[in-house]
Amino acid sequence: MTWGHIEGTPFKLDGSDTPILAGPVDIGFKMPEPPKREKLALALADKVSERYRDRKNKALQDRSET
């Protein structure tokens, strides 16, 4: 995030404007795997929401039939 204004004339940034880093540098970004506990919590939440959704749809279907 930048605060304020950038002074000067706008210009295109291309590869030649980027400084070259010396040495091996890992510039990649990796998202860490979610912990086992979080995976289990999401699975349980999906299971419960599916159960409630099925109950709701059945109730709506029963109501529309009568």
CHARMM-style PDB file with segment names, atoms N, HN, CA, C and O in Angstrom:
ATOM      1  N   MET     1       0.853  -1.169   0.000  1.00  0.00      PROA
ATOM      2  CA  MET     1       0.000   0.000   0.000  1.00  0.00      PROA
ATOM      3  C   MET     1       0.899   1.231   0.000  1.00  0.00      PROA
ATOM      4  O   MET     1       1.912   1.271   0.698  1.00  0.00      PROA
ATOM      5  N   THR     2       0.527   2.213  -0.772  1.00  0.00      PROA
ATOM      6  HN  THR     2      -0.296   2.180  -1.339  1.00  0.00      PROA
ATOM      7  CA  THR     2       1.316   3.441  -0.841  1.00  0.00      PROA
ATOM      8  C   THR     2       0.491   4.600  -0.308  1.00  0.00      PROA
ATOM      9  O   THR     2      -0.713   4.698  -0.546  1.00  0.00      PROA
ATOM     10  N   TRP     3       1.152   5.445   0.397  1.00  0.00      PROA
ATOM     11  HN  TRP     3       2.130   5.365   0.590  1.00  0.00      PROA
ATOM     12  CA  TRP     3       0.491   6.640   0.899  1.00  0.00      PROA
ATOM     13  C   TRP     3       1.038   7.827   0.130  1.00  0.00      PROA
ATOM     14  O   TRP     3       2.236   7.908  -0.140  1.00  0.00      PROA
ATOM     15  N   GLY     4       0.155   8.744  -0.219  1.00  0.00      PROA
ATOM     16  HN  GLY     4      -0.819   8.679   0.000  1.00  0.00      PROA
ATOM     17  CA  GLY     4       0.602   9.939  -0.907  1.00  0.00      PROA
ATOM     18  C   GLY     4       0.560   9.768  -2.414  1.00  0.00      PROA
ATOM     19  O   GLY     4      -0.142   8.899  -2.931  1.00  0.00      PROA
ATOM     20  N   HSD     5       1.318  10.601  -3.114  1.00  0.00      PROA
ATOM     21  HN  HSD     5       1.888  11.306  -2.694  1.00  0.00      PROA
ATOM     22  CA  HSD     5       1.328  10.610  -4.571  1.00  0.00      PROA
ATOM     23  C   HSD     5       2.727  10.261  -5.067  1.00  0.00      PROA
ATOM     24  O   HSD     5       3.728  10.570  -4.419  1.00  0.00      PROA
ATOM     25  N   ILE     6       2.777   9.619  -6.216  1.00  0.00      PROA
ATOM     26  HN  ILE     6       1.964   9.368  -6.742  1.00  0.00      PROA
ATOM     27  CA  ILE     6       4.054   9.341  -6.845  1.00  0.00      PROA
ATOM     28  C   ILE     6       4.389  10.533  -7.726  1.00  0.00      PROA
ATOM     29  O   ILE     6       3.600  10.912  -8.591  1.00  0.00      PROA
ATOM     30  N   GLU     7       5.548  11.120  -7.510  1.00  0.00      PROA
ATOM     31  HN  GLU     7       6.189  10.812  -6.807  1.00  0.00      PROA
ATOM     32  CA  GLU     7       5.975  12.301  -8.264  1.00  0.00      PROA
ATOM     33  C   GLU     7       6.582  11.872  -9.600  1.00  0.00      PROA
ATOM     34  O   GLU     7       7.232  10.830  -9.680  1.00  0.00      PROA
ATOM     35  N   GLY     8       6.376  12.655 -10.625  1.00  0.00      PROA
ATOM     36  HN  GLY     8       5.848  13.502 -10.560  1.00  0.00      PROA
ATOM     37  CA  GLY     8       7.027  12.413 -11.900  1.00  0.00      PROA
ATOM     38  C   GLY     8       6.075  11.909 -12.961  1.00  0.00      PROA
ATOM     39  O   GLY     8       4.880  11.734 -12.722  1.00  0.00      PROA
ATOM     40  N   THR     9       6.625  11.683 -14.125  1.00  0.00      PROA
ATOM     41  HN  THR     9       7.596  11.826 -14.319  1.00  0.00      PROA
ATOM     42  CA  THR     9       5.865  11.233 -15.281  1.00  0.00      PROA
ATOM     43  C   THR     9       5.678   9.726 -15.226  1.00  0.00      PROA
ATOM     44  O   THR     9       6.628   8.998 -14.935  1.00  0.00      PROA
ATOM     45  N   PRO    10       4.482   9.248 -15.498  1.00  0.00      PROA
ATOM     46  CA  PRO    10       4.287   7.798 -15.485  1.00  0.00      PROA
ATOM     47  C   PRO    10       5.079   7.135 -16.611  1.00  0.00      PROA
ATOM     48  O   PRO    10       5.210   7.695 -17.699  1.00  0.00      PROA
ATOM     49  N   PHE    11       5.599   5.954 -16.346  1.00  0.00      PROA
ATOM     50  HN  PHE    11       5.493   5.499 -15.462  1.00  0.00      PROA
ATOM     51  CA  PHE    11       6.307   5.214 -17.378  1.00  0.00      PROA
ATOM     52  C   PHE    11       6.079   3.727 -17.177  1.00  0.00      PROA
ATOM     53  O   PHE    11       5.721   3.282 -16.087  1.00  0.00      PROA
ATOM     54  N   LYS    12       6.288   2.972 -18.234  1.00  0.00      PROA
ATOM     55  HN  LYS    12       6.579   3.334 -19.119  1.00  0.00      PROA
ATOM     56  CA  LYS    12       6.046   1.532 -18.211  1.00  0.00      PROA
ATOM     57  C   LYS    12       7.214   0.825 -17.533  1.00  0.00      PROA
ATOM     58  O   LYS    12       8.377   1.070 -17.852  1.00  0.00      PROA
ATOM     59  N   LEU    13       6.881  -0.060 -16.587  1.00  0.00      PROA
ATOM     60  HN  LEU    13       5.936  -0.259 -16.328  1.00  0.00      PROA
ATOM     61  CA  LEU    13       7.897  -0.871 -15.940  1.00  0.00      PROA
ATOM     62  C   LEU    13       8.017  -2.179 -16.714  1.00  0.00      PROA
ATOM     63  O   LEU    13       7.049  -2.932 -16.823  1.00  0.00      PROA
ATOM     64  N   ASP    14       9.181  -2.441 -17.239  1.00  0.00      PROA
ATOM     65  HN  ASP    14       9.967  -1.830 -17.150  1.00  0.00      PROA
ATOM     66  CA  ASP    14       9.395  -3.731 -17.886  1.00  0.00      PROA
ATOM     67  C   ASP    14      10.577  -4.426 -17.219  1.00  0.00      PROA
ATOM     68  O   ASP    14      11.087  -3.941 -16.209  1.00  0.00      PROA
ATOM     69  N   GLY    15      11.013  -5.537 -17.761  1.00  0.00      PROA
ATOM     70  HN  GLY    15      10.599  -5.931 -18.581  1.00  0.00      PROA
ATOM     71  CA  GLY    15      12.079  -6.317 -17.165  1.00  0.00      PROA
ATOM     72  C   GLY    15      13.381  -5.569 -17.004  1.00  0.00      PROA
ATOM     73  O   GLY    15      14.144  -5.846 -16.078  1.00  0.00      PROA
ATOM     74  N   SER    16      13.649  -4.625 -17.889  1.00  0.00      PROA
ATOM     75  HN  SER    16      13.030  -4.399 -18.641  1.00  0.00      PROA
ATOM     76  CA  SER    16      14.917  -3.896 -17.801  1.00  0.00      PROA
ATOM     77  C   SER    16      14.946  -2.920 -16.626  1.00  0.00      PROA
ATOM     78  O   SER    16      16.017  -2.491 -16.199  1.00  0.00      PROA
ATOM     79  N   ASP    17      13.780  -2.574 -16.110  1.00  0.00      PROA
ATOM     80  HN  ASP    17      12.909  -2.922 -16.457  1.00  0.00      PROA
ATOM     81  CA  ASP    17      13.723  -1.648 -14.976  1.00  0.00      PROA
ATOM     82  C   ASP    17      13.885  -2.359 -13.634  1.00  0.00      PROA
ATOM     83  O   ASP    17      14.073  -1.711 -12.604  1.00  0.00      PROA
ATOM     84  N   THR    18      13.811  -3.680 -13.646  1.00  0.00      PROA
ATOM     85  HN  THR    18      13.658  -4.206 -14.483  1.00  0.00      PROA
ATOM     86  CA  THR    18      13.889  -4.461 -12.418  1.00  0.00      PROA
ATOM     87  C   THR    18      15.335  -4.795 -12.110  1.00  0.00      PROA
ATOM     88  O   THR    18      16.041  -5.292 -12.986  1.00  0.00      PROA
ATOM     89  N   PRO    19      15.797  -4.542 -10.905  1.00  0.00      PROA
ATOM     90  CA  PRO    19      17.183  -4.880 -10.574  1.00  0.00      PROA
ATOM     91  C   PRO    19      17.384  -6.400 -10.550  1.00  0.00      PROA
ATOM     92  O   PRO    19      16.489  -7.150 -10.163  1.00  0.00      PROA
ATOM     93  N   ILE    20      18.554  -6.830 -10.964  1.00  0.00      PROA
ATOM     94  HN  ILE    20      19.281  -6.220 -11.279  1.00  0.00      PROA
ATOM     95  CA  ILE    20      18.871  -8.257 -10.969  1.00  0.00      PROA
ATOM     96  C   ILE    20      19.494  -8.604  -9.634  1.00  0.00      PROA
ATOM     97  O   ILE    20      20.436  -7.952  -9.184  1.00  0.00      PROA
ATOM     98  N   LEU    21      18.959  -9.636  -9.004  1.00  0.00      PROA
ATOM     99  HN  LEU    21      18.194 -10.166  -9.369  1.00  0.00      PROA
ATOM    100  CA  LEU    21      19.469 -10.069  -7.712  1.00  0.00      PROA
ATOM    101  C   LEU    21      20.584 -11.080  -7.917  1.00  0.00      PROA
ATOM    102  O   LEU    21      20.485 -11.958  -8.774  1.00  0.00      PROA
ATOM    103  N   ALA    22      21.628 -10.955  -7.141  1.00  0.00      PROA
ATOM    104  HN  ALA    22      21.708 -10.241  -6.445  1.00  0.00      PROA
ATOM    105  CA  ALA    22      22.745 -11.889  -7.241  1.00  0.00      PROA
ATOM    106  C   ALA    22      22.515 -13.056  -6.281  1.00  0.00      PROA
ATOM    107  O   ALA    22      22.090 -12.854  -5.143  1.00  0.00      PROA
ATOM    108  N   GLY    23      22.794 -14.258  -6.736  1.00  0.00      PROA
ATOM    109  HN  GLY    23      23.139 -14.421  -7.660  1.00  0.00      PROA
ATOM    110  CA  GLY    23      22.685 -15.433  -5.881  1.00  0.00      PROA
ATOM    111  C   GLY    23      21.317 -16.080  -5.974  1.00  0.00      PROA
ATOM    112  O   GLY    23      20.377 -15.503  -6.521  1.00  0.00      PROA
ATOM    113  N   PRO    24      21.217 -17.286  -5.432  1.00  0.00      PROA
ATOM    114  CA  PRO    24      19.932 -18.000  -5.467  1.00  0.00      PROA
ATOM    115  C   PRO    24      18.933 -17.393  -4.488  1.00  0.00      PROA
ATOM    116  O   PRO    24      19.175 -17.333  -3.283  1.00  0.00      PROA
ATOM    117  N   VAL    25      17.829 -16.954  -5.026  1.00  0.00      PROA
ATOM    118  HN  VAL    25      17.633 -17.003  -6.005  1.00  0.00      PROA
ATOM    119  CA  VAL    25      16.784 -16.331  -4.201  1.00  0.00      PROA
ATOM    120  C   VAL    25      15.467 -17.000  -4.542  1.00  0.00      PROA
ATOM    121  O   VAL    25      15.090 -17.077  -5.711  1.00  0.00      PROA
ATOM    122  N   ASP    26      14.771 -17.480  -3.537  1.00  0.00      PROA
ATOM    123  HN  ASP    26      15.077 -17.418  -2.587  1.00  0.00      PROA
ATOM    124  CA  ASP    26      13.458 -18.086  -3.742  1.00  0.00      PROA
ATOM    125  C   ASP    26      12.420 -16.980  -3.670  1.00  0.00      PROA
ATOM    126  O   ASP    26      12.079 -16.513  -2.583  1.00  0.00      PROA
ATOM    127  N   ILE    27      11.917 -16.560  -4.822  1.00  0.00      PROA
ATOM    128  HN  ILE    27      12.194 -16.939  -5.705  1.00  0.00      PROA
ATOM    129  CA  ILE    27      10.942 -15.475  -4.845  1.00  0.00      PROA
ATOM    130  C   ILE    27       9.519 -16.010  -4.963  1.00  0.00      PROA
ATOM    131  O   ILE    27       8.574 -15.231  -5.088  1.00  0.00      PROA
ATOM    132  N   GLY    28       9.360 -17.314  -4.926  1.00  0.00      PROA
ATOM    133  HN  GLY    28      10.128 -17.946  -4.824  1.00  0.00      PROA
ATOM    134  CA  GLY    28       8.029 -17.904  -5.018  1.00  0.00      PROA
ATOM    135  C   GLY    28       7.284 -17.775  -3.706  1.00  0.00      PROA
ATOM    136  O   GLY    28       7.879 -17.623  -2.639  1.00  0.00      PROA
ATOM    137  N   PHE    29       5.988 -17.838  -3.811  1.00  0.00      PROA
ATOM    138  HN  PHE    29       5.505 -17.961  -4.678  1.00  0.00      PROA
ATOM    139  CA  PHE    29       5.139 -17.763  -2.625  1.00  0.00      PROA
ATOM    140  C   PHE    29       4.364 -19.056  -2.519  1.00  0.00      PROA
ATOM    141  O   PHE    29       3.752 -19.489  -3.494  1.00  0.00      PROA
ATOM    142  N   LYS    30       4.377 -19.671  -1.378  1.00  0.00      PROA
ATOM    143  HN  LYS    30       4.875 -19.320  -0.586  1.00  0.00      PROA
ATOM    144  CA  LYS    30       3.667 -20.932  -1.172  1.00  0.00      PROA
ATOM    145  C   LYS    30       2.714 -20.783   0.004  1.00  0.00      PROA
ATOM    146  O   LYS    30       3.070 -20.273   1.066  1.00  0.00      PROA
ATOM    147  N   MET    31       1.496 -21.244  -0.224  1.00  0.00      PROA
ATOM    148  HN  MET    31       1.207 -21.658  -1.087  1.00  0.00      PROA
ATOM    149  CA  MET    31       0.533 -21.284   0.870  1.00  0.00      PROA
ATOM    150  C   MET    31       0.780 -22.569   1.645  1.00  0.00      PROA
ATOM    151  O   MET    31       0.844 -23.641   1.044  1.00  0.00      PROA
ATOM    152  N   PRO    32       0.918 -22.490   2.947  1.00  0.00      PROA
ATOM    153  CA  PRO    32       1.121 -23.716   3.717  1.00  0.00      PROA
ATOM    154  C   PRO    32      -0.153 -24.562   3.719  1.00  0.00      PROA
ATOM    155  O   PRO    32      -1.265 -24.038   3.654  1.00  0.00      PROA
ATOM    156  N   GLU    33       0.031 -25.863   3.795  1.00  0.00      PROA
ATOM    157  HN  GLU    33       0.935 -26.289   3.849  1.00  0.00      PROA
ATOM    158  CA  GLU    33      -1.118 -26.763   3.883  1.00  0.00      PROA
ATOM    159  C   GLU    33      -1.855 -26.495   5.184  1.00  0.00      PROA
ATOM    160  O   GLU    33      -1.229 -26.258   6.217  1.00  0.00      PROA
ATOM    161  N   PRO    34      -3.204 -26.532   5.139  1.00  0.00      PROA
ATOM    162  CA  PRO    34      -3.939 -26.324   6.390  1.00  0.00      PROA
ATOM    163  C   PRO    34      -3.662 -27.483   7.346  1.00  0.00      PROA
ATOM    164  O   PRO    34      -3.463 -28.616   6.909  1.00  0.00      PROA
ATOM    165  N   PRO    35      -3.650 -27.203   8.636  1.00  0.00      PROA
ATOM    166  CA  PRO    35      -3.411 -28.255   9.613  1.00  0.00      PROA
ATOM    167  C   PRO    35      -4.511 -29.316   9.566  1.00  0.00      PROA
ATOM    168  O   PRO    35      -5.624 -29.059   9.106  1.00  0.00      PROA
ATOM    169  N   LYS    36      -4.178 -30.494  10.044  1.00  0.00      PROA
ATOM    170  HN  LYS    36      -3.274 -30.703  10.417  1.00  0.00      PROA
ATOM    171  CA  LYS    36      -5.118 -31.616  10.050  1.00  0.00      PROA
ATOM    172  C   LYS    36      -6.393 -31.249  10.817  1.00  0.00      PROA
ATOM    173  O   LYS    36      -7.497 -31.620  10.418  1.00  0.00      PROA
ATOM    174  N   ARG    37      -6.228 -30.527  11.907  1.00  0.00      PROA
ATOM    175  HN  ARG    37      -5.332 -30.225  12.231  1.00  0.00      PROA
ATOM    176  CA  ARG    37      -7.370 -30.128  12.728  1.00  0.00      PROA
ATOM    177  C   ARG    37      -8.339 -29.232  11.939  1.00  0.00      PROA
ATOM    178  O   ARG    37      -9.557 -29.377  12.045  1.00  0.00      PROA
ATOM    179  N   GLU    38      -7.782 -28.309  11.151  1.00  0.00      PROA
ATOM    180  HN  GLU    38      -6.793 -28.191  11.065  1.00  0.00      PROA
ATOM    181  CA  GLU    38      -8.623 -27.413  10.356  1.00  0.00      PROA
ATOM    182  C   GLU    38      -9.350 -28.179   9.248  1.00  0.00      PROA
ATOM    183  O   GLU    38     -10.523 -27.920   8.977  1.00  0.00      PROA
ATOM    184  N   LYS    39      -8.651 -29.121   8.608  1.00  0.00      PROA
ATOM    185  HN  LYS    39      -7.698 -29.332   8.828  1.00  0.00      PROA
ATOM    186  CA  LYS    39      -9.286 -29.946   7.578  1.00  0.00      PROA
ATOM    187  C   LYS    39     -10.460 -30.729   8.166  1.00  0.00      PROA
ATOM    188  O   LYS    39     -11.524 -30.819   7.553  1.00  0.00      PROA
ATOM    189  N   LEU    40     -10.258 -31.294   9.356  1.00  0.00      PROA
ATOM    190  HN  LEU    40      -9.394 -31.222   9.854  1.00  0.00      PROA
ATOM    191  CA  LEU    40     -11.318 -32.046  10.023  1.00  0.00      PROA
ATOM    192  C   LEU    40     -12.496 -31.143  10.370  1.00  0.00      PROA
ATOM    193  O   LEU    40     -13.650 -31.532  10.192  1.00  0.00      PROA
ATOM    194  N   ALA    41     -12.213 -29.942  10.864  1.00  0.00      PROA
ATOM    195  HN  ALA    41     -11.275 -29.626  11.009  1.00  0.00      PROA
ATOM    196  CA  ALA    41     -13.285 -28.999  11.218  1.00  0.00      PROA
ATOM    197  C   ALA    41     -14.093 -28.612   9.984  1.00  0.00      PROA
ATOM    198  O   ALA    41     -15.319 -28.534  10.053  1.00  0.00      PROA
ATOM    199  N   LEU    42     -13.427 -28.368   8.856  1.00  0.00      PROA
ATOM    200  HN  LEU    42     -12.430 -28.432   8.799  1.00  0.00      PROA
ATOM    201  CA  LEU    42     -14.141 -28.020   7.627  1.00  0.00      PROA
ATOM    202  C   LEU    42     -14.996 -29.190   7.134  1.00  0.00      PROA
ATOM    203  O   LEU    42     -16.115 -28.988   6.661  1.00  0.00      PROA
ATOM    204  N   ALA    43     -14.471 -30.401   7.243  1.00  0.00      PROA
ATOM    205  HN  ALA    43     -13.562 -30.565   7.627  1.00  0.00      PROA
ATOM    206  CA  ALA    43     -15.237 -31.573   6.826  1.00  0.00      PROA
ATOM    207  C   ALA    43     -16.488 -31.740   7.686  1.00  0.00      PROA
ATOM    208  O   ALA    43     -17.563 -32.042   7.170  1.00  0.00      PROA
ATOM    209  N   LEU    44     -16.348 -31.545   8.986  1.00  0.00      PROA
ATOM    210  HN  LEU    44     -15.474 -31.299   9.406  1.00  0.00      PROA
ATOM    211  CA  LEU    44     -17.504 -31.649   9.886  1.00  0.00      PROA
ATOM    212  C   LEU    44     -18.526 -30.549   9.596  1.00  0.00      PROA
ATOM    213  O   LEU    44     -19.730 -30.805   9.600  1.00  0.00      PROA
ATOM    214  N   ALA    45     -18.059 -29.344   9.350  1.00  0.00      PROA
ATOM    215  HN  ALA    45     -17.080 -29.136   9.347  1.00  0.00      PROA
ATOM    216  CA  ALA    45     -18.968 -28.237   9.048  1.00  0.00      PROA
ATOM    217  C   ALA    45     -19.716 -28.502   7.741  1.00  0.00      PROA
ATOM    218  O   ALA    45     -20.910 -28.217   7.644  1.00  0.00      PROA
ATOM    219  N   ASP    46     -19.027 -29.044   6.739  1.00  0.00      PROA
ATOM    220  HN  ASP    46     -18.058 -29.276   6.817  1.00  0.00      PROA
ATOM    221  CA  ASP    46     -19.690 -29.384   5.474  1.00  0.00      PROA
ATOM    222  C   ASP    46     -20.756 -30.451   5.691  1.00  0.00      PROA
ATOM    223  O   ASP    46     -21.845 -30.375   5.122  1.00  0.00      PROA
ATOM    224  N   LYS    47     -20.438 -31.439   6.511  1.00  0.00      PROA
ATOM    225  HN  LYS    47     -19.553 -31.500   6.973  1.00  0.00      PROA
ATOM    226  CA  LYS    47     -21.381 -32.527   6.783  1.00  0.00      PROA
ATOM    227  C   LYS    47     -22.642 -31.996   7.477  1.00  0.00      PROA
ATOM    228  O   LYS    47     -23.760 -32.363   7.115  1.00  0.00      PROA
ATOM    229  N   VAL    48     -22.453 -31.144   8.459  1.00  0.00      PROA
ATOM    230  HN  VAL    48     -21.545 -30.846   8.753  1.00  0.00      PROA
ATOM    231  CA  VAL    48     -23.593 -30.588   9.202  1.00  0.00      PROA
ATOM    232  C   VAL    48     -24.428 -29.682   8.298  1.00  0.00      PROA
ATOM    233  O   VAL    48     -25.657 -29.744   8.329  1.00  0.00      PROA
ATOM    234  N   SER    49     -23.772 -28.842   7.493  1.00  0.00      PROA
ATOM    235  HN  SER    49     -22.774 -28.793   7.468  1.00  0.00      PROA
ATOM    236  CA  SER    49     -24.533 -27.944   6.628  1.00  0.00      PROA
ATOM    237  C   SER    49     -25.296 -28.729   5.565  1.00  0.00      PROA
ATOM    238  O   SER    49     -26.402 -28.344   5.186  1.00  0.00      PROA
ATOM    239  N   GLU    50     -24.718 -29.824   5.083  1.00  0.00      PROA
ATOM    240  HN  GLU    50     -23.820 -30.138   5.390  1.00  0.00      PROA
ATOM    241  CA  GLU    50     -25.429 -30.664   4.115  1.00  0.00      PROA
ATOM    242  C   GLU    50     -26.671 -31.294   4.763  1.00  0.00      PROA
ATOM    243  O   GLU    50     -27.732 -31.374   4.143  1.00  0.00      PROA
ATOM    244  N   ARG    51     -26.526 -31.733   5.998  1.00  0.00      PROA
ATOM    245  HN  ARG    51     -25.664 -31.668   6.501  1.00  0.00      PROA
ATOM    246  CA  ARG    51     -27.662 -32.332   6.716  1.00  0.00      PROA
ATOM    247  C   ARG    51     -28.782 -31.309   6.897  1.00  0.00      PROA
ATOM    248  O   ARG    51     -29.947 -31.628   6.662  1.00  0.00      PROA
ATOM    249  N   TYR    52     -28.448 -30.085   7.312  1.00  0.00      PROA
ATOM    250  HN  TYR    52     -27.501 -29.826   7.503  1.00  0.00      PROA
ATOM    251  CA  TYR    52     -29.468 -29.046   7.486  1.00  0.00      PROA
ATOM    252  C   TYR    52     -30.101 -28.649   6.158  1.00  0.00      PROA
ATOM    253  O   TYR    52     -31.305 -28.404   6.088  1.00  0.00      PROA
ATOM    254  N   ARG    53     -29.295 -28.586   5.111  1.00  0.00      PROA
ATOM    255  HN  ARG    53     -28.316 -28.785   5.167  1.00  0.00      PROA
ATOM    256  CA  ARG    53     -29.816 -28.245   3.788  1.00  0.00      PROA
ATOM    257  C   ARG    53     -30.803 -29.310   3.309  1.00  0.00      PROA
ATOM    258  O   ARG    53     -31.854 -28.987   2.757  1.00  0.00      PROA
ATOM    259  N   ASP    54     -30.455 -30.585   3.526  1.00  0.00      PROA
ATOM    260  HN  ASP    54     -29.600 -30.848   3.975  1.00  0.00      PROA
ATOM    261  CA  ASP    54     -31.359 -31.667   3.136  1.00  0.00      PROA
ATOM    262  C   ASP    54     -32.664 -31.613   3.932  1.00  0.00      PROA
ATOM    263  O   ASP    54     -33.742 -31.818   3.373  1.00  0.00      PROA
ATOM    264  N   ARG    55     -32.568 -31.336   5.236  1.00  0.00      PROA
ATOM    265  HN  ARG    55     -31.693 -31.169   5.690  1.00  0.00      PROA
ATOM    266  CA  ARG    55     -33.776 -31.241   6.063  1.00  0.00      PROA
ATOM    267  C   ARG    55     -34.653 -30.081   5.599  1.00  0.00      PROA
ATOM    268  O   ARG    55     -35.876 -30.205   5.547  1.00  0.00      PROA
ATOM    269  N   LYS    56     -34.029 -28.962   5.266  1.00  0.00      PROA
ATOM    270  HN  LYS    56     -33.035 -28.862   5.309  1.00  0.00      PROA
ATOM    271  CA  LYS    56     -34.777 -27.787   4.809  1.00  0.00      PROA
ATOM    272  C   LYS    56     -35.477 -28.084   3.485  1.00  0.00      PROA
ATOM    273  O   LYS    56     -36.658 -27.775   3.321  1.00  0.00      PROA
ATOM    274  N   ASN    57     -34.745 -28.687   2.537  1.00  0.00      PROA
ATOM    275  HN  ASN    57     -33.787 -28.938   2.670  1.00  0.00      PROA
ATOM    276  CA  ASN    57     -35.346 -29.016   1.247  1.00  0.00      PROA
ATOM    277  C   ASN    57     -36.493 -30.004   1.388  1.00  0.00      PROA
ATOM    278  O   ASN    57     -37.503 -29.888   0.695  1.00  0.00      PROA
ATOM    279  N   LYS    58     -36.342 -30.981   2.285  1.00  0.00      PROA
ATOM    280  HN  LYS    58     -35.521 -31.076   2.848  1.00  0.00      PROA
ATOM    281  CA  LYS    58     -37.415 -31.957   2.513  1.00  0.00      PROA
ATOM    282  C   LYS    58     -38.632 -31.269   3.108  1.00  0.00      PROA
ATOM    283  O   LYS    58     -39.760 -31.562   2.712  1.00  0.00      PROA
ATOM    284  N   ALA    59     -38.422 -30.361   4.052  1.00  0.00      PROA
ATOM    285  HN  ALA    59     -37.505 -30.123   4.374  1.00  0.00      PROA
ATOM    286  CA  ALA    59     -39.532 -29.627   4.674  1.00  0.00      PROA
ATOM    287  C   ALA    59     -40.237 -28.765   3.628  1.00  0.00      PROA
ATOM    288  O   ALA    59     -41.466 -28.703   3.606  1.00  0.00      PROA
ATOM    289  N   LEU    60     -39.474 -28.102   2.766  1.00  0.00      PROA
ATOM    290  HN  LEU    60     -38.475 -28.152   2.784  1.00  0.00      PROA
ATOM    291  CA  LEU    60     -40.093 -27.277   1.726  1.00  0.00      PROA
ATOM    292  C   LEU    60     -40.877 -28.147   0.731  1.00  0.00      PROA
ATOM    293  O   LEU    60     -41.954 -27.767   0.271  1.00  0.00      PROA
ATOM    294  N   GLN    61     -40.328 -29.293   0.419  1.00  0.00      PROA
ATOM    295  HN  GLN    61     -39.453 -29.601   0.793  1.00  0.00      PROA
ATOM    296  CA  GLN    61     -40.999 -30.202  -0.509  1.00  0.00      PROA
ATOM    297  C   GLN    61     -42.292 -30.739   0.115  1.00  0.00      PROA
ATOM    298  O   GLN    61     -43.327 -30.792  -0.551  1.00  0.00      PROA
ATOM    299  N   ASP    62     -42.234 -31.134   1.390  1.00  0.00      PROA
ATOM    300  HN  ASP    62     -41.394 -31.091   1.930  1.00  0.00      PROA
ATOM    301  CA  ASP    62     -43.438 -31.621   2.085  1.00  0.00      PROA
ATOM    302  C   ASP    62     -44.506 -30.535   2.153  1.00  0.00      PROA
ATOM    303  O   ASP    62     -45.692 -30.824   1.997  1.00  0.00      PROA
ATOM    304  N   ARG    63     -44.103 -29.306   2.381  1.00  0.00      PROA
ATOM    305  HN  ARG    63     -43.140 -29.071   2.508  1.00  0.00      PROA
ATOM    306  CA  ARG    63     -45.044 -28.200   2.495  1.00  0.00      PROA
ATOM    307  C   ARG    63     -45.707 -27.906   1.141  1.00  0.00      PROA
ATOM    308  O   ARG    63     -46.898 -27.601   1.090  1.00  0.00      PROA
ATOM    309  N   SER    64     -44.946 -27.995   0.054  1.00  0.00      PROA
ATOM    310  HN  SER    64     -43.978 -28.243   0.096  1.00  0.00      PROA
ATOM    311  CA  SER    64     -45.504 -27.693  -1.262  1.00  0.00      PROA
ATOM    312  C   SER    64     -46.446 -28.802  -1.745  1.00  0.00      PROA
ATOM    313  O   SER    64     -47.317 -28.551  -2.579  1.00  0.00      PROA
ATOM    314  N   GLU    65     -46.282 -30.016  -1.233  1.00  0.00      PROA
ATOM    315  HN  GLU    65     -45.575 -30.220  -0.556  1.00  0.00      PROA
ATOM    316  CA  GLU    65     -47.146 -31.127  -1.632  1.00  0.00      PROA
ATOM    317  C   GLU    65     -48.524 -31.050  -0.970  1.00  0.00      PROA
ATOM    318  O   GLU    65     -49.501 -31.563  -1.514  1.00  0.00      PROA
ATOM    319  N   THR    66     -48.604 -30.419   0.188  1.00  0.00      PROA
ATOM    320  HN  THR    66     -47.809 -30.003   0.630  1.00  0.00      PROA
ATOM    321  CA  THR    66     -49.893 -30.368   0.894  1.00  0.00      PROA
ATOM    322  C   THR    66     -50.699 -29.160   0.535  1.00  0.00      PROA
ATOM    323  OT1 THR    66     -51.804 -28.980   1.047  1.00  0.00      PROA
TER     324      THR     66
END
